[in-house]
Amino acid sequence: MIRLLLVDDHEIIRQSLRAMFEREPDIEVVGEVSNGEEALLRVRELSPSLVLMDLSMRGLNGTETTLRMIRENPGLNVLALTRHTERRFVSHMLNAGALGYASKCNNCEELLIGIRTVAAGNRYLSPDIAQMLEDTPPDKWSQAKLGRREIDVLKLIARGNTSPEIARILHIATGTVEIHRSNIMQKLGLHNIAELTLYAIREDLLPL
């Protein structure tokens, strides 16, 4: 049985999805919420096996919620369901830990395929999203602000490496890593590691 938590800020969408899933013998909707903060609480309370996650919500968005949710619950499967079909949104969600990404433009049968695929622990992209990724190369325009070594440092920061670890990997001094990090933040107008990580994900600097 797939224990499903619905996360979407539109009540009519949640109601429609619940009505559809109630007809499926292998899917049980254990809860529904309208925002990221509540989703984190309900995951702790309900222990769903799969979360169907919207992206655009007040407060924590779907990507930030997924990132925190997966960190707290490493075995949890998340399938994004959204109207956003641009490459950066897909990369953002998959790097945050979502196992699948589906467009709200797809039909019910395709969504059910996605749910069952992700619930089984397999990667899923709806056909339109998969086609978009094939047709659209990553957008590298914003990386022009950074030098090659700065991009290398940024990638390692976003992956969770400490400054001494980055220094060992890149064969440079720890102080040099700190200088690069300061320069990156200044160039991009960012202020902490969390913002650097989200920037790296948004700009497709981490592998899918």
Secondary structure, DSSP 8 states (H G I E B T S, - for coil): -EEEEEE-S-HHHHHHHHHHHTT-TTEEEEEEESSHHHHHHHHHHH--SEEEE-S--SSS-HHHHHHHHHHH-TT-EEEEEES--SHHHHHHHHHHT-SEEEETTS-HHHHHHHHHHHHTT--EE-HHHHHHHHH-----GGGGGS-HHHHHHHHHHHTT--HHHHHHHHTS-HHHHHHHHHHHHHHHT--SHHHHHHHHHHTT-S--
